Amino acid sequence: MDHFLYRDGRLMAEDVDLAQIASEVGTPFYCYSAATLTRHFRLFDEALAGMDHLVCFAMKSLSNVAVLKLLGDLGAGVDVVSGGEYARARAAGIPGERIVFSGVGKTREEMAQALEGGIRQFNVESEPELLALSEVASGMGATAPITLRVNPDVDAQTHEKIATGRKEDKFGIPIARAREIYAEAARLPGIKVIGIDVHIGSQLTSLAPFEAAYGKVADLTRQLRADGHEISRLDLGGGLGIPYTRDNLAPPLPSDYGDLIRRTVGDLGCEIEIEPGRLISGNAGILVSRVIYVKEGEDRTFLILDAAMNDLLRPAMYGAHHDIVPLVEPAPGVEYAPMDIVGPVCESGDTFAKTRSMPPLKAGDLVAFRSAGAYGAVMASEYNSRPLVPEVLVHGDHSAVIRPRPTFDDMIARDIIPQWL
Ligand SMILES: *Cc1c(COP(=O)(O)O)cnc(C)c1O
């Protein structure tokens, strides 16, 4: 559920009229609901009640510092995947002991940055990374707390580009080699093994792949303990899916996910970490855009918006579906007609939807892309020299711009013409 609902025929973000924000900020813009972010974080936190746990928001899904501050103040940790994300987490006031560092390609500079600033743990994904981390930590007179990310060879049955737990995927170490690599880790001077990490993919709509993966993690925990390792923490990754349409099958609830965790690994006495991204941020955000033209093509109608693939990449990148609704609620009984909904970028890939059934719309009308909070603004670019899309956060009847739209001058000022030109 979210907090973007019609009230008196107008789409609201909590208690704020989205058309009002559009008139102040211009379009396109992202808008996030603090109440939805809070609610989704708490659902996970409550789902793990009774177990020693930390919910680490996967900030690659939505990394605005204001959003991180909001979640951090609720007690969230964060999962970061780059030095830039680490710096954002710290800028939001999140202490190092609540930051976990994931990713297959951590550089030595990023390792040193996190060891220097404080880190809960590194989720290490390969032997070369393990060796590099040991060297960096020893060189600093430090010890790096780690889990090894194991690849359980489980098919998450999700989109090809976001499945991560099969043996052909680039992530983690093969679970069959885990005992050998843990033995190696235990011998390294700059490393302290504290647990196991697993993350099998994103937008999972069934609990079965989690169950298979966590069962393997439980077996591995017992095996590694028998080998003499202290396994006190399990990082179970993120990946729980969200409904992108009103009428699709409801994905599993965080509470059912929590029960599954209790059932599969709850008796091991480990501290539990999870790294949800999309389920916290996805339905907490929308993208608002204005209709520029309604163009009658030869065999179809094109709705041309002022938002484009550079603002919201998911449809072009994953073929993703977003519900698109007018800011003025359609009157009951109006006739819907199929339209292709496109942006102004000079690529045919800049298409948000084909033959989408839409109520009557005309130039100047406002529409909202639902479920755009995750992997939306963070993937935006300035392709076609379209200034980076702004972000707005709403809380009750308050709203604030949390990232302004750059001016053309801001955008151009980043380029430098060399003296010799
Ligand atoms: C992307 C990612 C997540 C979050 O995935 P969601 O599907 O957004 O919940 C968590 N952990 C890791 C390591 C990731 O790469």
The ligand as a Tripos MOL2 file, in Angstrom:
@<TRIPOS>MOLECULE
LIG
   15    15     1     0     0
SMALL
NO_CHARGES

@<TRIPOS>ATOM
      1 C1         20.3530   -4.7760   -5.2680 C.3       1 LIG1
      2 C2         20.7480   -5.4470   -3.9990 C.ar      1 LIG1
      3 C3         19.8650   -5.5010   -2.9200 C.ar      1 LIG1
      4 C4         18.4590   -4.9450   -2.9600 C.3       1 LIG1
      5 O1         17.6260   -5.6060   -3.8390 O.3       1 LIG1
      6 P1         16.0630   -5.2140   -3.8670 P.3       1 LIG1
      7 O2         15.5090   -6.0880   -4.9070 O.co2     1 LIG1
      8 O3         15.9890   -3.7770   -4.2210 O.co2     1 LIG1
      9 O4         15.5100   -5.5050   -2.5180 O.co2     1 LIG1
     10 C5         20.3030   -6.0800   -1.7420 C.ar      1 LIG1
     11 N1         21.5440   -6.6010   -1.6350 N.ar      1 LIG1
     12 C6         22.4210   -6.5650   -2.6510 C.ar      1 LIG1
     13 C7         23.7770   -7.1510   -2.4790 C.3       1 LIG1
     14 C8         22.0610   -5.9920   -3.8700 C.ar      1 LIG1
     15 O5         22.9260   -5.9720   -4.8790 O.3       1 LIG1
@<TRIPOS>BOND
     1     1     2 1
     2     2     3 ar
     3     2    14 ar
     4     3     4 1
     5     3    10 ar
     6     4     5 1
     7     5     6 1
     8     6     7 2
     9     6     8 1
    10     6     9 1
    11    10    11 ar
    12    11    12 ar
    13    12    13 1
    14    12    14 ar
    15    14    15 1
@<TRIPOS>SUBSTRUCTURE
     1 LIG1         1 GROUP 0 **** ****
